[in-house]
Amino acid sequence: MVFFKDYTQEIFGTGILLILVVLSRLIVSKLVRSFAKRSQTIEKRTRLVLKYIHLLMNILAVIALIIIWGVQTKDIFIVLSSITTVVGVAMFAQWSILSNITSGIILFFSFPYKIGDFIFIHDKDFPIEAEIEDIGAFHVYLKTKEGEIIVYPNNLMLQIGITILKHPEEQIEFTD
C-alpha cells in the first residue's frame, strides 16, 4: 500500500516556474528602469510601478502553481468567489482608490508633464496654477505661487485639461 504519491513532476514544474518568475522579474525591472531613465522619471515612481508589476507577476505565478499542483477546480472557485466578493465590496466602497492607482500607472508611462513643470489645470470650479512637486501612486502634489501645497488626485489629471506653462529647464521664478 502506497501512502505517498510521487510528486516529481509537480516539484520539477514548481522549480521551473520559480526560475521563470525570477528571470522575468529581472527582465521586466530592467525594461521599466530603462524606460524610466529615458523618460526622466523619478526613481520613487519607478519603484512604485515595479511594485505593481511584481504583484501582478506574483499573482500569475500563484495561479500557475495551482495549475501545476492540480488543485481541484471547485476548490479554486470557492476561494476565488470569496476573495472576489471581499475585494468587490471593498472596491465598491473605495472605487476611487483603484481609479487613482490605475491612473498613476498610466501617468507613469505617458505623462506629458514632469516634476518641476508649472501647469494650469482647467477646472471650471477650481482652476489651479501651480508647479508639480511630486507624483505619487494616488495623488500629484502641486505648489502654488503662494506656497500652498495642493494634493490633486491622479484620476483627475487624466480627465481635466492641463496646460504646461513652463518646463523645469526654463527656471520658474515666482514674483510677487
C-alpha positions in Angstrom: 0.0 0.0 0.0 1.4 3.4 -1.0 0.7 6.3 1.2 2.7 8.9 -0.7 2.2 10.0 -4.3 5.2 10.7 -6.4 5.4 14.4 -6.8 8.4 14.6 -9.1 6.6 16.3 -11.9 5.0 18.9 -9.6 8.3 19.7 -7.9 10.1 19.9 -11.3 7.3 22.2 -12.6 7.5 24.4 -9.5 11.3 24.7 -9.9 11.0 25.8 -13.5 8.2 28.2 -12.6 10.3 29.8 -9.9 13.2 30.2 -12.2 11.0 31.8 -14.9 9.4 34.2 -12.4 12.8 35.4 -11.1 14.2 35.8 -14.6 11.0 37.6 -15.9 11.1 39.9 -12.8 14.7 40.8 -13.6 14.0 41.4 -17.3 10.8 43.5 -16.6 12.7 45.5 -13.9 15.5 46.3 -16.4 13.0 47.3 -19.1 10.9 49.6 -16.8 14.0 51.2 -15.3 15.5 51.9 -18.8 12.1 53.4 -19.9 12.1 55.5 -16.7 15.7 56.7 -17.4 14.8 57.6 -21.0 11.7 59.5 -19.9 13.5 61.1 -16.9 11.0 59.6 -14.4 11.8 59.9 -10.7 13.1 56.7 -9.0 10.3 56.7 -6.4 7.7 56.4 -9.2 9.7 53.7 -10.9 9.8 51.7 -7.7 6.1 52.1 -7.3 5.2 50.9 -10.8 7.7 48.0 -10.4 5.9 47.0 -7.2 2.5 46.9 -9.0 4.0 44.8 -11.9 5.7 42.4 -9.5 2.4 42.0 -7.6 0.7 41.0 -10.9 3.5 38.6 -11.7 3.3 37.0 -8.3 -0.5 36.5 -8.7 0.1 34.9 -12.1 2.7 32.7 -10.5 0.4 31.5 -7.8 -2.3 30.7 -10.4 0.4 28.7 -12.3 1.3 26.9 -9.1 -2.3 26.0 -8.5 -2.5 24.5 -12.0 0.8 22.7 -11.6 -0.2 21.1 -8.3 -3.6 20.1 -9.7 -5.8 21.8 -7.1 -9.5 20.8 -7.6 -11.4 23.3 -9.8 -14.3 23.5 -7.3 -11.9 24.5 -4.5 -10.4 27.2 -6.7 -13.8 28.6 -7.5 -14.8 28.7 -3.8 -11.6 30.6 -2.9 -11.8 33.0 -5.9 -15.5 33.8 -5.3 -14.8 34.5 -1.6 -11.9 36.8 -2.5 -13.8 38.5 -5.3 -16.7 39.2 -3.0 -14.5 40.8 -0.4 -12.5 42.8 -3.0 -15.6 43.8 -4.8 -17.2 45.2 -1.7 -14.0 47.0 -0.8 -13.6 48.4 -4.3 -17.2 49.5 -4.4 -16.8 51.3 -1.2 -13.5 52.9 -2.3 -13.7 52.8 -6.1 -11.6 55.9 -6.4 -8.6 54.1 -4.9 -8.5 51.7 -7.8 -9.0 54.5 -10.3 -6.1 56.5 -8.8 -3.8 53.5 -8.8 -4.6 52.8 -12.5 -4.3 56.5 -13.4 -0.9 56.6 -11.6 0.4 53.7 -13.7 -1.0 55.3 -16.9 0.6 58.7 -16.0 3.9 56.9 -15.4 4.1 55.6 -18.9 2.5 58.5 -20.8 2.9 61.6 -18.5 3.2 64.7 -20.7 4.4 66.7 -17.7 7.0 66.0 -15.2 8.1 67.1 -11.7 9.1 70.8 -11.8 6.7 71.7 -14.6 4.5 74.7 -14.0 0.9 73.8 -15.1 -2.5 75.3 -15.3 -5.5 72.9 -14.5 -8.6 73.9 -16.5 -11.1 73.1 -13.8 -14.2 75.4 -14.1 -14.9 75.3 -10.4 -11.4 75.4 -9.0 -8.7 76.4 -11.6 -5.2 75.8 -10.4 -1.9 77.3 -11.5 1.0 75.5 -9.7 4.3 73.7 -10.0 4.3 69.9 -9.8 6.3 69.0 -6.7 5.8 65.2 -6.6 3.8 62.5 -8.3 2.7 59.7 -6.1 0.6 56.5 -6.5 -2.7 58.2 -5.7 -2.0 62.0 -5.9 0.0 64.7 -7.6 1.4 67.3 -5.2 1.3 70.8 -6.5 2.8 74.0 -5.1 1.1 77.3 -5.9 2.9 80.7 -6.3 1.6 81.5 -2.8 3.4 78.4 -1.4 0.3 76.3 -0.8 0.6 72.6 -1.3 -2.4 71.1 -3.2 -2.9 67.3 -3.3 -4.6 66.5 -6.6 -5.9 63.0 -7.5 -4.3 61.2 -10.3 -7.5 60.2 -12.0 -8.5 63.9 -12.3 -5.1 64.6 -14.0 -6.3 62.3 -16.8 -9.8 63.8 -17.0 -9.3 67.5 -16.9 -7.4 69.7 -19.4 -4.0 70.8 -18.4 -1.7 73.4 -20.0 2.0 73.3 -19.4 3.1 76.9 -18.7 6.8 76.3 -18.2 9.1 73.3 -18.1 11.8 72.9 -15.4 14.5 73.8 -17.9 13.0 77.3 -18.2 13.6 78.0 -14.4 10.4 79.1 -12.9 10.7 82.3 -10.8 7.8 83.4 -8.7 7.4 87.1 -8.4 5.1 89.0 -6.0 
